[in-house]
Amino acid sequence: MNSDSPNTWLTIEAGSAPLLLCMPHTGTQIPAELQSAYVSSWLARRDTDWWIDQLYAFAGPMGASLVRTDISRSVIDMNRDPSGASLYPGQATTELCPTTTFDGEPLYRPGAAPRTDEIARRRAVYFEPYHQAIAAQIARLRVLHPLVVVYDCHSIRSRIPRLFDGTLPHFNLGTFSGASCASELTLSLETLCDAPSFSRVTNGRFKGGYTTRHYGKPSDGVHAVQLELACRGYLREPTEMPTPANWPVPWDEAVSEPMRVILERLLRACLRFAAARG
């Protein structure tokens, strides 16, 4: 595998297996010229999908490809519709260039939120190269394989009242209500997620973001799925509201291991599905 991106913030690893992992929210970089606009750097990074790149570190040796950004989602969210249309009409969410945290706190100082021209600039500089990389990897893999699986990697705190009621299940599968991948793949992933000590829902609060909806075209040989993990499944997630003193928690290999085992099974199921359908 190798990284061949001209952008230092963009990681592209080209594997040979019919599986592409996307990581749109693991980044913590905030360009220097934007840092003074935020209320605080900690708040701007709080909703990062913490340690997801380490959690899925086993995917590379399996032959999976990877597209990952180091740019913080507070700068621009790579998993939102670039037109600005809401993926979840009528429900609380954050924008293409978020102006609030998941909990609703303002991210920017008064008058510093990005305007239309700045949003367009961020799209051109960050969003478009990220998605061009995904499209290029899919095209490359489709030459090698008659079918590929795009697997979008996410995590979120287990309790965020503004976004959902109660405590989120450990595994939240999103298939755009069945449109982004074959039901056979969904069923195999559900079976593995329904492991002892873990909970699972499919197409619940999170049905799949822009990546899943845009690239998941089963009729064209591209099956896409999003997996949103509740952080408590692989981290010592605090039960109280996060603060700079308790969040993010350090990466702990031992704590993550039970969930990592299941995740490896999920990726192997994706590979078996691609091989059987190919």
Secondary structure, DSSP 8 states (H G I E B T S, - for coil): --B--SSTTEEEE--SSSEEEEESS---B--GGGGGGBS-HHHHHTTS-TTHHHHTGGGGGGT-EEEEE-B-TTT--TTS-TT---SSTTS----SS-SB-TTS-B-B-TT-S--HHHHHHHIIIIIHHHHHHHHHHHHHHHHH-S-EEEEEEEEE-S--TTTSSS---SEEEE-TTTTSS-HHHHHHHHHHHS-TT--EEESSS----HHHHHH-BGGGTEEEEEEEEEGGGTS---SS---TTTSS----HHHHHHHHHHHHHHHHHHHHHHHHH-
